[in-house]
Amino acid sequence: MQSTDLGNKESGKIWHRKPSPATRDGIIVNIIHNTSGYHPKVLRFLNVAFDGTGDCLIAGDHQGNIYVFDLHGNRFNLVQRTAQASTALAFNLRRKSEFLVALADYSIKCFDTVTKELVSWMRGHESSVFSISVHASGKYAITTSSDTAQLWDLDTFQRKRKLNIRQSVGIQKVFFLPLSNTILSCFKDNSIFAWECDTLFCKYQLPAPPESSSILYKVFAVTRDGRILAAGGKSNHLHLWCLEARQLFRIIQMPTKVRAIRHLEFLPDSFDAGSNQVLGVLSQDGIMRFINMQTCKLLFEIGSLDEGISSSAISPHGRYIASIMENGSLNIYSVQALTQEINKPPPPLVKVIEDLPKNKLSSSDLKMKVTSGRVQQPAKSRESKMQTRILKQDLTGDFESKKNELPDGLNKKRLQILLKGYGEYPTKYRMFIWRSLLQLPENHTAFSTLIDKGTHVAFLNLQKKYPIKSRKLLRVLQRTLSALAHWSVIFSDTPYLPLLAFPFVKLFQNNQLICFEVIATLIINWCQHWFEYFPNPPINILSMIENVLAFHDEELLQHFIDHDITSQLYAWPLLETVFSEVLTREEWLKLFDNIFSNHPSFLLMTVVAYNICSRTPLLSCNLKDDFEFFFHHRNNLDINVVIRQVYHLMETTPTDIHPDSMLNVFVALTKGQYPVFNQYPKFIVDYQTQERERIRNDELDYLRERQTVEDMQAKVDQQRVEDEAWYQKQELLRKAEETRREMLLQEEEKMIQQRQRLAAVKRELKVKEMHLQDAARRRFLKLQQDQQEMELRRLDDEIGRKVYMRDREIAATARDLEMRQLELESQKRLYEKNLTENQEAVAKEMRADADAYRRKVDLEEHMFHKLTEAGETRSQKTQKWKEAEGKEFRLRSAKKASALSDASRKWFLEQEINAAVEHAENPCHKEEPRFQNEQEDSSCLPRTSQLNDSSEMDPSTQRH
């Protein structure tokens, strides 16, 4: 068993080597989903569903990851992350790439597996959706929760109808019946109603089951033809309802270890025309048991107590079973591997309680005991016993009845009557009838052994001779022919075998076992004596056909003889292609309905009848090519007329030339192992085999020698090629060297030219640089000139400002001088007054020396107090007076200094007045001389100022 971990991958292969499921468990692959990281964990799968083809399925885990698994292409892809757990899935919508998923938030979403985009979002449920049923057309869907069921239009994704019920009842399941417009609703009170999809009109209600075997239904399943409903619940009883008769017709009791049934599903079969006979029953122990409803035998089971199954889904074609295990993994089973041992009698683990007759019986009338040996048959009524006694009186009739009895309850005579009445079997049941008529044993093990031998060497290059567009059809044809060749060695050398087998391969391409057994049965019965003249056509069979044609239409045979047309031209092409070249599909199926229902001689009579019914166009043919074209192409011929002619020939042909006297009756294939086929000249086949082996060995030797020669030739050719390549390389190197030399010369020429151009460019650049420098110099000089002019303007402005300031200062100085002159005059008058007073004081000094000292003291005290009270404004005057008093005794000695001071002040005044008058008279003199005069004047001013300052600071001199 292979195991695949999806991990964090979004796509990849499902298996990495070819699956080989064992018969014991039938597991193709086990799929798990473990996340990698710091805390790894297992993601559990919750739901699984197949698409309409059966080769693709989707599965969702509890984290909302939805994967698509393509079993045919061996690929898986992560198509959606819903971020919440899914509760139901459906994958067979009208648009094949879309699927529905019900989520934990009670909503239903539709996604596309190709674009991985959300198509629609449907809301309306108030509880978890546990079932999604899609109509066969893919146009409608029914979603079911515990409190309601809703019908959706999948074209517009709008809700059409809503089923409301009482809370106390509850819904178990609402779903579409297959291939019909009927909706079946099953409620928790065991009531089952059928509704018309378009009008929602109640068509019928199933009656209540018998009280003695009444169970609460929880799970349901319907056959593909919609005729049988299986229901189960918390019991080991299964109820089978006939929906056409609307009554319970069978009760099946499962083994005692089955206490409750969790899931039911029918296993489809390609040849049961939808009337499925195998039912899968998943019980509470995690084991899913598959039983035959007719024989009530356990066929096989999947799952175990250690690895239980949680839920399952079966592909529509019945090849795969996908089961979600209780540990969260996903198992995919091969039904073919599980049914290999189906022919072995299993132990009787189930029992039939009994079929319900048309009149009502109680469940006690149905129950039967099960023995350890075989399953007992239901007890017969008295009426049936009487019928049995009557039949036993006619032993011949009983023998004929047994002879015409076919498997699955069919009768050959009744089928022939039906065939003569309608001309063909119903398309719906044709494959089922063929399988019964041919009594196919379905030897799975023996066929698998033949298939496991691989492709026969005779058919390795089949596609070259028969280029078929469909690779699948070519592969099935190759496998079928290989199985026939492995079964009997003669088929590896039969040139017309692909022509013989092709129509059956095309018809049964989905079931290779049935295809092989139908062809093998055809060869054993309808191809009797075909290989006695191998490798030539069967002369004896063609002679039979020619004898019958001679009896019924001698003119046509004579026409063939006259134009050298033998039976190998008018009969053998029809036989080796089994009429597939001259008939359409429907005509061919109708013909083989009659061939398989009659004696093997019917096929030979069909060849004769085809020629007789075509006698008009054949009699008009005169060329051999026209005859060949006629028997290899379709013609305007009514197959019904041909079949009626065949029956006429079968009845009117004399016994001595009738083919049925020379051909054996029908013999079915044996069960378990296929019979040995040796109806051919063994020595010829052995000789051909030996010759073929010798030729093959010679061919192998020849191939080996040719390979050796080819190897040697290849080495010589390789050496020659290498030498030639070396010479070519040397020549190329020489040419390359010359080319490069020329290129170097050209480059040097170009370099010289470039250097010349560069020198010219340099000269131009130098000239431009000189021009630029000259322009820059002129610009710089202009800038300097502009700056100097600007500086001159600035100096002019500064001079003007200074002149203005000087004028203002001169004016202010003049005003100050005027004020000072006024002060000097006042001081002069004061000094004069003081001088007068001093002179008077000197005059009086002589009179009162004694009083002078006293007045001096009084004056000092008086002056001290006066200065203290007058404040700071008169402090200077007070100080002068004090110093004057202090120097009163030196007045005489300072008299001369006072006079000098007066003369100096008078000179200063005169200088200032003269300068002011001169400035007022000449204001427009040059600045530099003015500055110089100012400097000269200023040089004189300090001395005057010094004198003034000294005169001011020495009041005693002023007083003197």
C-alpha angles and dihedrals in degrees: 000000000000121000126202125195113203092199113165094328119123094199140007145115122318093212130012099207132037109283117245106181115200121237089234098065105000093215114159096183140345113221121201131174116214121170119223121220143087090311107029117197141175118254109213121221112230108177139022134184137175127225125234095273094053093224095091131055139175127218132186129202131209093266093058099257110145119198131190115214117199104199093183095050095035094232137124127197135187103232103172145011108204095173090224136071120272120231100188140008136200127184111174104085125145089260100062096210094055128086138180125232127186113212136205092256088067093253129122121220131191118213135181116232093206102047093025088219132136110258100182143346119216124193133177109103121107096196138037117299110228102171137043119185121186124202117245089249091052090233099108136038134191120210118195132200130168094269105032147011123216131200115216132194105225093199093062098014089229125139112250104180139002126208111217122189139172115279092234093061106048130188124265099182141334118196146150120262110237118261093005144081093241124119118205117205120192120192133196092253089064093253114142122193131185119213134189109246098219101041099021087227114160106247099184146326124230115237122248115273120248113289093231091060100029115143133171106254116228105155131041140186134183130201118245092255090054095235104111128050120196118200132182143161142158094346140069091247123102121202119209115199126195104220093195093054090031094222141106107261104171141023118198122196116210123210117292093252088066106087101161136016116225102177139012129194135160120234109231122226126198093226105041093079091228096308092116115203101185120074125192114216120192111197135192092269092067094250121124112209123196115210134181108239093208100048094023090222125147106243102181141322137216130206128033141222090266095044104032126185121239099188139344142203127197123211116246093245092048098239100114138038118199114199130184107217126218089249090061098255126123122237122195115200131198111228090199091059092046093051098048091100094041093114093062112093107252122210113272100258095154132048135206114235089194146276114269113239122221092267115068118265130181121246090251089065090056103050119102135178121249120223126203093249114050137348111271121235121237117272111262124230124240091258093057091049090056090052090051092054091051092051093050092060091067104060094174093052089047091052092049090048091052090046092054095044112111132191120277092035098292127139121215096212092052090048091051090050089049090048094051090048098050101021092231143031121263111275090228093058102028097103091046091051093046091052090051094045092050091041092221111200095206094219098191095175096048092045092048088053091055092045092048090061087073132219114342116239090238091064102039092106097037093128091062093059097034109030104195119184095215109075090196092055091047091050093050091047090050092050093047094049090046091051090051091049091050089048093053126008094219092070091065088066099037105112096194096048094099089052090049095047101038099083091050092046090052091048097046100030091130094055112042094177093059090043092054094046093047091052092044091050090048091052095047095048112019095033097053115154091006093124101044092098094037129189086026123069115274100276092183093055092045089050090055090053092047092050092051091046090049090053097048103032113015092165092060092047090050089051089054091049092048091055095042093249111153130192088262087071105036099033112021097060089056093049100044091051093037088230093297092128097052100039136062121238094262093046091048093051091048091050094050091048084066096038094054091045095055143050117297089251088070090082092057092046088052089060091053093045091050090054094045093049089050096046095116097060091036093054088052092055117094104163126076092227090057091054091048091050091048095055094044099048138056117270136197096265132136108233091204090061090050092051092049089050090051091054089048091052092047089056101039103040114105117249095240092062098027110117093221089071090059099038126071123240121261116295120189125219115268120251122247097016131028117246122257112262112209103141094130137083098280095194091056092047091044090047091049089046091051091044090047090049090047091047089046091050091046089047090049090050090046090047091049091049091044089048090051091048090045090049091050091044089047090052091048090046090046091050090047090047090048091049091046089047090050092050090045089048091051090047090048090048090051092047089045090051091050090045091050092048090052088046090051091051090048090047091050090049089048090047092052090049090046091049090051091048088046092052089049090048090048090052091049090047091049091051090046089047091052091048089048091048091048090048089046090049092049090045089048092048090048088048090051090047090049090048091048091047089048089048090049090049088048090049090047089051090046091048091048090049091048091046088051090048091046091050089050090047091047090049090048090046090050090052090047090049091051089050091046091048089054090048091048091050090049090047090046091054088045091049090047090050091047090048090052091048090047091051089050089047090051089050091052092042091083092053100053116022091150093051091049094065091049092047088047091056092044091047093051091050091045092048092048093054092044094052092048092054099041094062131208097323092068098032093104093051091047091050090052092051091050092051091044089055090047092053097040089109091057097051095109095053091049096048092092091050090051092055091049090051092052091052091050093051091048090053092049091052092051093049093051093047092049092049092050092049091048092050091049091051098045110033096150101064119131118277099236096054088045090052088048092048089048089052091047091046090046090050088057096042098068093059092049089043088050091053091047091048092049091047090049094047093049109059090169091069090049090052091051 
